[in-house]
């Protein structure tokens, strides 16, 4: 039977993957408090639907930093797609193009940023981990050359979180796989601390829009605006960094309020249903990014699996918008939700 929701894909993906690789994808840090909170927080948000609204035509098209996409559902940057499928990030890119949406390619991809760009027909952003300045500059130049439209700077990883489940499973990247964007494996293993001054340096290198991924507080959101960023992804790294931080959806309202329309705000973390997306949009997100469910689709059925996961979420969002009496994205506002 074909999967009917993304949770079905989770079960299928686990059956298709090596246990250690599965635990690498699935794990959060420490006690996984934040990992689980990313899901349970959505359950504390109730919808307030409006009735007798004409919902005959439901329009989910939008623009993300001026780039048209068919829906406010984007593909989050995640590492090592070849653990799920032999075609890796190239298959994911193909699915993004077929679904008319945007993919954020990770620095830690198993396929090079050039191969990913060639494989897909949709728009791309490049997620950049800062290594040494020379390597970072080279990555930015390569991404610009092949048409990536923005840089996503992950800011919540001065050190890697302690992912106990992955450690117990004995996970290590298989010797036949590598971080394809690097020739020097030693450089690929190193991260340099990112500071607000680092952002000023990055801005001097590129005219591409800069999005910060990993902001969870109003204070940092205000600083991001002060430093001229173009977007913020409210994110706790899928619960994989500092444990016991807020669920992304819990942090979203204060970030939206702090930026006050000065930059676009997106959300990742825990998106599994169309109603989750609707709640995030109602609370001020311009779009959501989906990580693990994309990997589940990839592990189950390659590019077609990813495409189907995206289409499931698209269909669920459309139904939720109609049942809520909100047939356009512009009609979705904070009055649609209440906390319990």
Buried (B, 14 or more C-beta within 10 A) or exposed (E): EEBEBBEBBBEBBBEBBEEBBBBBBBBBBBEBBBBBBBBEBBEEBEBEEEEEEEBEEBEBEBEBBEBEBBBBBBBBBBBBBBBBBEBBBBBBBBBBBBBBBBBBBBBBBBBBBBBBBEBBEBBBBBBBBBBEEEBBBBBBEBBBEBEBBBBBBBBBBEEEBBBBBBEEBEBEBBEEEBBBBBEEEEEBEEBBEBEEEBBEEBBEBBEBBBBBBBBBBBEBBBBBBEBEBBBBBBBBBBBBBBBEBBBBBBBBBBBBEBBEEBBBBBBBBBBBBBBBBBBBBBBBBBBBBBBBBBBBBBBBBBBBBBBBBBBBBBEBBBBBBBBBBBBBBEBBEEEBBEEE
